[in-house]
Amino acid sequence: QVRLAESGGGLAQPGGSLRLSCAALGHIISINEMGWYRQAPGKERELVAVISGGGATTYADSVKGRFTISIDNAKNTVYLQMINLKPEETAVYYCNADVVRTILPREGVFWGPGTQVTVSS
Protein backbone atom coordinates (compact mmCIF):
# COMPACT_ATOMS: atom_id res chain seq x y z
CA GLN A 1 0.00 0.00 0.00
CA VAL A 2 0.95 3.64 -0.45
CA ARG A 3 0.57 6.14 2.36
CA LEU A 4 0.86 9.90 2.05
CA ALA A 5 2.49 11.59 5.02
CA GLU A 6 1.59 15.27 5.23
CA SER A 7 3.25 17.97 7.29
CA GLY A 8 3.56 21.72 7.54
CA GLY A 9 -0.02 22.74 8.17
CA GLY A 10 -0.96 25.04 10.98
CA LEU A 11 -1.73 28.65 11.76
CA ALA A 12 -0.50 31.61 9.77
CA GLN A 13 -1.17 35.32 9.93
CA PRO A 14 -2.79 36.98 6.92
CA GLY A 15 0.07 37.77 4.60
CA GLY A 16 2.17 35.06 6.21
CA SER A 17 3.67 31.90 4.81
CA LEU A 18 3.54 28.16 5.28
CA ARG A 19 5.33 25.28 3.59
CA LEU A 20 3.48 22.00 3.15
CA SER A 21 5.24 18.72 2.54
CA CYS A 22 3.88 15.38 1.41
CA ALA A 23 5.89 12.19 1.20
CA ALA A 24 4.55 9.17 -0.66
CA LEU A 25 5.59 6.09 1.30
CA GLY A 26 5.50 2.53 0.01
CA HIS A 27 6.63 0.39 -2.88
CA ILE A 28 6.80 3.14 -5.48
CA ILE A 29 8.72 3.08 -8.73
CA SER A 30 8.01 6.63 -9.85
CA ILE A 31 5.64 9.55 -9.56
CA ASN A 32 3.24 10.45 -12.32
CA GLU A 33 1.81 13.47 -10.49
CA MET A 34 1.60 14.79 -6.96
CA GLY A 35 -0.22 17.79 -5.69
CA TRP A 36 -2.42 19.54 -3.21
CA TYR A 37 -6.15 20.11 -3.03
CA ARG A 38 -8.10 22.02 -0.42
CA GLN A 39 -11.61 22.02 0.95
CA ALA A 40 -13.07 24.86 2.97
CA PRO A 41 -16.18 24.35 5.12
CA GLY A 42 -19.29 24.17 2.97
CA LYS A 43 -17.33 24.19 -0.27
CA GLU A 44 -16.17 21.62 -2.78
CA ARG A 45 -12.65 20.30 -2.83
CA GLU A 46 -10.56 22.25 -5.32
CA LEU A 47 -7.19 21.85 -6.95
CA VAL A 48 -4.49 24.10 -5.55
CA ALA A 49 -1.38 22.94 -7.38
CA VAL A 50 -0.14 19.80 -9.11
CA ILE A 51 3.29 18.83 -10.36
CA SER A 52 4.32 15.96 -12.61
CA GLY A 53 7.35 13.79 -12.01
CA GLY A 54 8.98 15.69 -14.85
CA GLY A 55 8.35 19.04 -13.18
CA ALA A 56 5.38 20.38 -15.15
CA THR A 57 3.11 22.44 -12.89
CA THR A 58 -0.53 23.46 -12.76
CA TYR A 59 -1.93 26.07 -10.37
CA ALA A 60 -5.33 27.35 -9.47
CA ASP A 61 -5.74 30.88 -10.78
CA SER A 62 -6.27 32.17 -7.26
CA VAL A 63 -2.82 31.07 -6.09
CA LYS A 64 -0.68 31.87 -9.11
CA GLY A 65 2.23 34.08 -8.20
CA ARG A 66 1.95 33.25 -4.50
CA PHE A 67 2.25 29.47 -4.24
CA THR A 68 5.09 27.37 -5.60
CA ILE A 69 4.99 23.60 -5.92
CA SER A 70 8.10 21.48 -6.30
CA ILE A 71 9.01 17.80 -6.23
CA ASP A 72 11.93 15.72 -5.03
CA ASN A 73 11.65 12.48 -6.96
CA ALA A 74 14.41 10.81 -4.96
CA LYS A 75 12.30 11.24 -1.83
CA ASN A 76 8.89 10.90 -3.52
CA THR A 77 8.03 14.16 -1.82
CA VAL A 78 6.16 17.23 -2.98
CA TYR A 79 6.40 20.66 -1.39
CA LEU A 80 4.02 23.59 -1.54
CA GLN A 81 5.45 26.95 -0.54
CA MET A 82 2.58 29.30 0.22
CA ILE A 83 3.20 33.02 0.68
CA ASN A 84 0.97 36.03 1.25
CA LEU A 85 -1.75 33.79 2.64
CA LYS A 86 -5.32 35.04 2.75
CA PRO A 87 -7.98 34.27 5.37
CA GLU A 88 -10.24 32.76 2.70
CA GLU A 89 -7.58 30.13 2.08
CA THR A 90 -8.33 28.57 5.43
CA ALA A 91 -9.15 24.96 4.59
CA VAL A 92 -8.17 21.36 4.99
CA TYR A 93 -5.40 20.71 2.51
CA TYR A 94 -5.15 17.20 1.05
CA CYS A 95 -2.14 15.68 -0.64
CA ASN A 96 -2.80 13.61 -3.75
CA ALA A 97 -0.43 11.27 -5.56
CA ASP A 98 -0.66 9.32 -8.79
CA VAL A 99 2.12 6.76 -8.65
CA VAL A 100 3.63 3.77 -10.42
CA ARG A 101 4.00 0.87 -7.99
CA THR A 102 6.05 -2.30 -7.80
CA ILE A 103 2.94 -4.45 -7.35
CA LEU A 104 -0.37 -4.85 -9.16
CA PRO A 105 -2.32 -2.77 -9.92
CA ARG A 106 0.77 -1.02 -11.21
CA GLU A 107 -0.66 2.50 -11.05
CA GLY A 108 -2.83 4.06 -8.40
CA VAL A 109 -4.13 7.32 -7.01
CA PHE A 110 -3.90 7.99 -3.28
CA TRP A 111 -5.05 10.70 -0.89
CA GLY A 112 -3.55 11.94 2.31
CA PRO A 113 -5.67 12.36 5.45
CA GLY A 114 -5.68 16.15 5.17
CA THR A 115 -3.91 18.83 7.16
CA GLN A 116 -5.56 21.97 8.51
CA VAL A 117 -4.33 25.35 7.33
CA THR A 118 -5.77 28.31 9.20
CA VAL A 119 -5.09 31.90 8.16
CA SER A 120 -6.26 34.26 10.85
CA SER A 121 -5.22 37.13 13.06
GIJO-V957766 format. One record per residue. N is the residue number from 1. RES is the residue in three letters. SS is DSSP state (H for helix, E for strand, L for the rest). NEAR is the number of other C-alpha atoms within 12 Angstrom. D_FIRST is the distance of its C-alpha to the first C-alpha in Angstrom with 1 decimal. Layout:
n: <N & N>
res: <RES & RES>
ss: <SS & SS>
near: <NEAR & NEAR>
d_first: <D_FIRST & D_FIRST>
//
This chain:
n: <1 & 2 & 3 & 4 & 5 & 6 & 7 & 8 & 9 & 10 & 11 & 12 & 13 & 14 & 15 & 16 & 17 & 18 & 19 & 20 & 21 & 22 & 23 & 24 & 25 & 26 & 27 & 28 & 29 & 30 & 31 & 32 & 33 & 34 & 35 & 36 & 37 & 38 & 39 & 40 & 41 & 42 & 43 & 44 & 45 & 46 & 47 & 48 & 49 & 50 & 51 & 52 & 53 & 54 & 55 & 56 & 57 & 58 & 59 & 60 & 61 & 62 & 63 & 64 & 65 & 66 & 67 & 68 & 69 & 70 & 71 & 72 & 73 & 74 & 75 & 76 & 77 & 78 & 79 & 80 & 81 & 82 & 83 & 84 & 85 & 86 & 87 & 88 & 89 & 90 & 91 & 92 & 93 & 94 & 95 & 96 & 97 & 98 & 99 & 100 & 101 & 102 & 103 & 104 & 105 & 106 & 107 & 108 & 109 & 110 & 111 & 112 & 113 & 114 & 115 & 116 & 117 & 118 & 119 & 120 & 121>
res: <GLN & VAL & ARG & LEU & ALA & GLU & SER & GLY & GLY & GLY & LEU & ALA & GLN & PRO & GLY & GLY & SER & LEU & ARG & LEU & SER & CYS & ALA & ALA & LEU & GLY & HIS & ILE & ILE & SER & ILE & ASN & GLU & MET & GLY & TRP & TYR & ARG & GLN & ALA & PRO & GLY & LYS & GLU & ARG & GLU & LEU & VAL & ALA & VAL & ILE & SER & GLY & GLY & GLY & ALA & THR & THR & TYR & ALA & ASP & SER & VAL & LYS & GLY & ARG & PHE & THR & ILE & SER & ILE & ASP & ASN & ALA & LYS & ASN & THR & VAL & TYR & LEU & GLN & MET & ILE & ASN & LEU & LYS & PRO & GLU & GLU & THR & ALA & VAL & TYR & TYR & CYS & ASN & ALA & ASP & VAL & VAL & ARG & THR & ILE & LEU & PRO & ARG & GLU & GLY & VAL & PHE & TRP & GLY & PRO & GLY & THR & GLN & VAL & THR & VAL & SER & SER>
ss: <L & L & E & E & E & E & E & L & L & E & E & E & L & L & L & L & L & E & E & E & E & E & E & E & E & L & L & E & E & E & E & E & E & E & E & E & E & E & E & L & L & L & L & L & L & E & E & E & E & E & E & E & L & L & L & L & E & E & E & L & H & H & H & L & L & L & E & E & E & E & E & E & L & L & L & L & E & E & E & E & E & E & L & L & L & L & H & H & H & L & E & E & E & E & E & E & E & E & E & E & E & L & L & L & L & L & E & E & E & E & E & L & L & L & E & E & E & E & E & L & L>
near: <21 & 29 & 25 & 32 & 29 & 33 & 26 & 27 & 30 & 23 & 25 & 25 & 21 & 21 & 19 & 24 & 28 & 32 & 30 & 37 & 35 & 40 & 35 & 42 & 26 & 23 & 21 & 32 & 23 & 29 & 39 & 31 & 35 & 46 & 49 & 50 & 35 & 35 & 25 & 24 & 15 & 9 & 13 & 12 & 19 & 25 & 26 & 35 & 40 & 36 & 33 & 27 & 28 & 16 & 21 & 18 & 26 & 25 & 25 & 21 & 13 & 19 & 28 & 19 & 17 & 25 & 31 & 32 & 37 & 33 & 35 & 24 & 25 & 15 & 21 & 36 & 36 & 43 & 34 & 38 & 29 & 35 & 24 & 24 & 30 & 26 & 20 & 22 & 36 & 27 & 31 & 33 & 39 & 38 & 45 & 42 & 41 & 32 & 37 & 27 & 24 & 17 & 15 & 12 & 14 & 19 & 22 & 28 & 25 & 32 & 29 & 30 & 20 & 29 & 30 & 28 & 35 & 29 & 27 & 19 & 13>
d_first: <0.0 & 3.8 & 6.6 & 10.1 & 12.9 & 16.2 & 19.7 & 23.3 & 24.2 & 27.4 & 31.0 & 33.1 & 36.7 & 37.7 & 38.0 & 35.7 & 32.5 & 28.9 & 26.1 & 22.5 & 19.6 & 15.9 & 13.6 & 10.3 & 8.4 & 6.1 & 7.2 & 9.3 & 12.7 & 14.3 & 14.6 & 16.5 & 17.2 & 16.4 & 18.7 & 19.9 & 21.2 & 23.5 & 24.9 & 28.2 & 29.7 & 31.1 & 29.8 & 27.1 & 24.1 & 25.2 & 24.0 & 25.1 & 24.1 & 21.8 & 21.7 & 20.8 & 19.7 & 23.4 & 24.6 & 26.0 & 26.1 & 26.7 & 28.1 & 29.4 & 33.2 & 33.6 & 31.8 & 33.2 & 35.1 & 33.6 & 29.9 & 28.4 & 24.8 & 23.8 & 20.9 & 20.4 & 18.4 & 18.7 & 16.8 & 14.5 & 16.4 & 18.5 & 21.7 & 24.0 & 27.5 & 29.4 & 33.2 & 36.1 & 33.9 & 35.6 & 35.6 & 34.4 & 31.1 & 30.2 & 27.0 & 23.4 & 21.5 & 18.0 & 15.8 & 14.4 & 12.6 & 12.8 & 11.2 & 11.7 & 9.0 & 10.1 & 9.1 & 10.4 & 10.6 & 11.3 & 11.3 & 9.8 & 11.0 & 9.5 & 11.9 & 12.7 & 14.6 & 17.9 & 20.5 & 24.2 & 26.7 & 30.3 & 33.3 & 36.5 & 39.7>
//
